[in-house]
Amino acid sequence: MSTPYLSVLIPAFNEARTLDTVLDAVLAVDLPLEVVLVDDGSSDTTWERMRARADGERVRAFQHPRNMGKGAAVRTALREARGEVVIIQDADLEYDPADYARLIEPLQRGRATVVYGTRAFASHTAYSFWYVMGNRAVTLTANLLYNVYLSDLETGYKVLPRRVALALDLEARGFELEPEITAKLLRMGHRIYEVPVGYTARSREEGKKLTAMDGVKALLVLARYRAWRPSATPNPDGA
C-alpha cells in the first residue's frame, strides 16, 4: 500500500456493537486513507472484531492489555499512523465519516493547518442539557484563557498533520485529551479552522462515557497548559 494521506485513529473500549458499522463507513470514504484500530482493554468482543477486520495494510489493529483510557489509546494509534494527516474517529455512531472530505478541504487548499468539526447542537435526537452547558462552559474558558473564539472545543473531530500531533507530546490518559490538544495547539501558535459537522448523541444507556467530572478535569487541564511551551514549535503555516 502506498503512503496514505489520512490516518483514521479509532480508539475503542467495549464498542463491539458499533465497531463494524463505523469501520464500514470509514472505509467507504473516497480518500486515500488507512485505519489504525486500538482496543483499550475491552471486556466484550471488540478485540475479536478488530482482528477479524485487520488486513495488515489499510486496516491495522493494536491492543492494550488493560484499560488505559482514551488518551493512551490515541497515543498508541498516533505512534503507529503513517498518514500525512490524522483524525480521531470514535468507535460509536455519533460522528459521520462522510464529513471527512469537508474537514480536510481547508488543509488541501492551504487555508488552515488544523481543522475542528464543530457541532451546532441544533437538530438532534437526545442531548442532555447539562452535557451541552458543560461543553459550552469548557469552550468559553478556553476562549478566555487563550484569547480565541472557538465554538466547540470538545468535538471529537480534530484534523491535523501527523507531525504536529506528534509534537504535542500528549500526556492525557482519559477524556482530558480534548482540552490538552486544543491548549497545546493554541500555545504552538496554530489558528483552528472550524467546519460544521453532523452529530447524533448517544445516551448513557447506549454507552456514553463522559461525566460531569470530565468537565471539571477539562477546566483544570486548560489552566495547567496555559503556560506550556513546546520544545520545538512547528511553523503554523506548515513550512
Secondary structure by P-SEA (a helix, b strand, c coil): cccccbbbbbbbccccccaaaaaaaaaaccccbbbbbbbcccccaaaaaaaaacccccbbbbbbcccccaaaaaaaaaaaccccbbbbbccccccccccccccccccccccccbbbbcccccccccccaaaaaaaaaaaaaaaaaaccccccccccbbbbbaaaaaaccccccccaaaaaaaaaaaaabbbbbbbbbbbbbbcccccccccaaaaaaaaaaaaaacccccccccccccc
